[in-house]
Each structure stands twice: as C-alpha cells, then as structure tokens.
Amino acid sequence: MYYPDDLVEEIRARNDIVDVISGYVRLQKKGSNYFGLCPFHNEKSPSFSVSPGKQMYYCFGCGAGGNVITFIMEYENYTFAEALKFLADRAGIALPEIEYSAEARKQDDLKARILEVNKEAAKFYYYGLKSDQGAAGHQYLTGRGLSEETIKKFGLGYAVTGRDHMYRYLKGKGFSDDLLRQCGLFNIDERHGMTDKFWNRVIFPIMDVNHRVIGFGGRVMGDGTPKYLNSPETPVFDKGRNLYGLNHARTSRKKNMIICEGYMDVIALHQAGFGQAVASLGTAFTSGQANLLRRYTEEVLLTYDSDGAGVKAALRAIPILKEAGLTAKVINMRPYKDPDEFIKNMGAEAFEERIANAENSFYYEIRTLENDYDLKDPESKTKFCAEIAKKLLRFEDELERENYIEAIADKYNLGFENMRKLVVKYAAKDVLTPITARPKSGIQSKRDPNEGIRKAERLLITWLTEEPKVYQIIKHLITPKDFTEEIYRQVTDLLFAQLQEGAVNPAKIVSCFTNEDEQREVAALFNTKLEELESQAEQEKALKDIIIKVKKNSIEQKRDDGQPEDIDVLARIIADKKAIEELENLHISLD
C-alpha cells in the first residue's frame, strides 16, 4: 500500500521518538540526547542514542538506526505499512482505505472470517482444558513440566471427546456451514456430515507473527492414531511459510533462532528461558521458512532429534538455510533425543553450554558422512574425499571455500593442494562454481579501497546535519552528484533541498525509504562518529579536508568514466579542478 509522503510525515511527526522508544527502552538524558541499552544486541554499557532534535535513534555498537517508523519496524518486526498503521493508531490518525478488486476483497473477507472462527475455536479449546472433561489433557501438560503461566502464554487447550462439540459451539456463534467447511476444523462425509477433526487431544494453537490463530496441532490422549494431527492448509494457513512459536520468538532479542521438531520442544525451551525457539509444522523444513527466519536473524541453531530421522531432517535443512544466506549450526542433544528431554534432565545451564559449543553445520555434514565410509580403506577414503569435494562446491565465495578446503584438508590429513585439485576437478566436471588460483602468499586482502572515500562522504553528511550553515559556504562547489553511492546521492538530494529551505529534518528523509536495511543505512549517514578535536580550528580543518577529499574523488571518478577526447568531460574536469582550488582557499568557519 502506498501512502502520500505528507501523510507519512504527519504520522512520524505526531509520534515523538523519545516517547515511543521510552516505552521499550529505559532512557537516560545525557546532554541533548538520551541513552540506553540497545534493544537490538546484548550490551552492558549504553551505546544506544536517541536524538529528540533529529528525531532519530542510532546504536554506536551494532549500527541499528533510523526514525520512529524504523524503530517499530525493527523492534516489532513489522513491514513499513504495518509500522505506519501502528503509529497512526497511536496518534489517532485514520489511514485511507485500501482499494481492492472485487476478487481481492472477497478473498480478504474470507481470510478475516476464518481467522475469527479460529479465534473462537482457540477459546473453546482453552476453556475445554480448564473444564472437568479436560482434566486428562491438563494432567498431561503439567506432567510434562509445564507451568500454568506457560500454558496460558501458548494458549494450550483440549478438545473434549465427542463428534460435534466444536461444530455445535461455532454454529451457536452464528458461523455458516459454508465458512466452517473452509476453516480446516472439521471432517466432512456424506454419512455423518460435518464432524470435529480434533477430539480427545491436547491442542496447540498455531499463530502467525501477529499472534493471529491460523491453525491447530493436536496430540492424542492415549494410544489413538495419528499421535499428532495438524490442521490442513487453508486460505490463512500455509505450513511451508509459517513456524510454530515465531510470534513469541521474533521479539526474543537473541542473536540466533533455534529450530526444533515439535511443539513441546519449543514450549519447553521457552519456559527454560530460550525464547528464540521455533518449530516447523509437521513438514520438512522449507525455503519459505528459511526466508521467514532471515527477517529476524542471521544464525540458526538446529536441535532436531538425535535419532536417524532427526539427522536426515538436519541434513535436508542445512543447504536450505545456506541458500537463504543464513549461518547454520547443530546443537548436540545426546544422550537425549530432543530439547524437551534434555532440559528436563540436564537443565537450562547445560543447554546454554550446548549452544555455545554448537557444531558448524558443514563439519556436522562431513562428520555424518564419515559414518558411511571406512577411512582405513584407501578406496573408501578416496570416495569419501570425492563426496567432500562436491559439498565444498556449494561455497560460492572464494575465500570461504578456500578456508573450508584448508580446514578439511588439515582435519583429515589430506594436504591442501590435493584437496583443492579434487574440488577443481569436480567443478570442471559439473560446470559449477569457477575456482580461481589461490594467491601464493596465502593472504587475502579484506580491505575495501573505496571505504575511505565512503567514510569521508558519510562524515560530510553528518557535518552538514550538525552544522547546517556550512552548506551555504559550499553549496556551489559540492552537489549530490559528487557522492559515489546511489543511496548517498538520494539522501544528499533530499538533505540539500532541506538545507536550501533552512529546515533540516533527517527523520523525514529516513521516511522516504521503506526498506528497513535502507533506513538503517540512511540513519548511519546522519550519525557518523565525528573525530573529537580539542580546538575549533582543528575541527574546521578536519571538515575542510573531508570536503576536499569528497570533491577530488568525484573528479577522479568522472575522469575514469568519461573519454579523454570528450570535450564536455574535459570541460567538466577543468571546472571541477577550479572548484578544488577554490575549496583549498576557502575559509570554513564554525562560529
């Protein structure tokens, strides 16, 4: 949904950033800004700054930053539109209605009605657990070590024995048969009509990230089959694009997410203090779930069961996580089967140690693969090495691949060059990732030659925000086109327009970008740490050096991009050189 810039700005302006963030973070005023512990990474000393003047926040520890809309997006894991709606409601501003096609409106109405059915069903199951008929279910849950607080947190319930208790309840609420057929709660046949899908089962409501009930899982009491039964897919429930427990885990503020196999594993981990646990929904882990996790973390820890099926599930999930750009590690559950058993027997502290010692996913794959080969037999070991080489081809980044080749060669005493030649052989054979020669020195440079100029440009943007009067001195010499990065040019275009009007508003500029990563990057441009210099003369010289560096780089880029015989290019370069001379003779005053 697109909202006019004026409306976005009104919503932002009506939500003071200090007021909003102080509802999430304890802030203390220091000078003109407020400081607190960053909610986006673990820290002991406050590096999270909130500026009422700029209406922006910035963490000098992890780089999180933006305006009040960005904060709600990042903290609540909302989209731009969701964050805007949240803040609009907070400020009492009515957003315009979204215009739908007739078909889209029909589908949205159906989804909304199914969600309402699910909400009522969840209540019915929850109160069923508290009733006399739900005693068996309640005893089962407390026997598994769950507290009343945990039962309430996850909305756990019980489907009492009987064919049509839920059906009669929902019909009494006025829901039509046509709607109930589409919500996944009932079996339908000609003989019995509509009968409850879930009965004599402990119920686990499945919620989306916004805490809306989208489906249910049920564990049978006694020896019935199947042991676990899940809702079928419906217009609101896509198993491959949701994760159990994510509605709670997304706000855990942990640096990783833990993937489990079952509902009880997730609940047991949350109760033990590991609020970042989630589980797939009765299906193999999917790329849709990996992409969903990527919104909230960069590292995933796998705690699949330690039996054969769990190992296979982990081996299937690892490449999917890798493909999504996530780092994967595997937690060793032995001697126990799953996290629930582990927590009950070993406790939270021991599980924390297992997290700290989680195994690199590639090493886990290779160690598991090793079980299929006799490494004392030359032929078997050769086949083992061939399989490793094929797996190493998954690493597209050259440096990462080289590091893994070196590590594996060292672990199995294979020799780096031997292992590398084998990888090259399979790359050529399968026409996969090209392998380039390793530098003889063995040293890879990690320095980006362009980072120096980008830092100078960031410093200049911050200076202009802090000292707007400098703009009047340099505006005829520096333009947005002098900045190397596209996002820098977009920001300076907006900033220079504000400076021209004499009303600098960095938070408004952030609002022009709806992508969270872009908002974070833009915020960093306005919060680059300026060098602490003792005298004003030193500050003025430092600023002048930054301006000249930005301009000189701009000239060099234009020279490289143009053709020397191009008269227009030459004329522009000559004019730019003249501008450099003028800048060098310019007096920058911060009075």
Secondary structure, 3 states (H helix, E strand, C coil): CCCCHHHHHHHHHCCCHHHHHCCCCCCEEECCEEEECCCCCCCCCCCEEEECCCCEEEECCCCCEECHHHHHHHHHCCCHHHHHHHHHHHHCCCCCCCCCCHHHHHHHHHHHHHHHHHHHHHHHHHHHHHCHHHHHHHHHHHHCCCCHHHHHHCCCEEECCCCCHHHHHHHHCCCCHHHHCCCCCEEEECCCEEEECCCCEEEEEEECCCCCEEEEEEEECCCCCCCEEECCCECCECHHHCCECHHHHCCCCCCCEEEECCHHHHHHHHHCCCCCEEECCCCCCCHHHHHHHHCCCCEEEECCCCCHHHHHHHHHHHHHHHHCCCEEEECCCCCCCCHHHHHHHHCHHHHHHHHHCCEEHHHHHHHHHHCCCCCCCHHHHHHHHHHHHHHHCCCCCHHHHHHHHHHHHHHCCCCHHHHHHHHHHHHHHHCCCCCCCCCCCCCCCCCCCCHHHHHHHHHHHHHHHHCCHHHHHHCCCCCHHHCCCHHHHHHHHHHHHHHHHCCCCHHHHHCCCCCHHHHHHHHHHCCCCCCCCCCHHHHHHHHHHHHHHHHHHHHHHHHHHCCCCCHHHHHHHHHHHHHHHHHHCCCCCCC
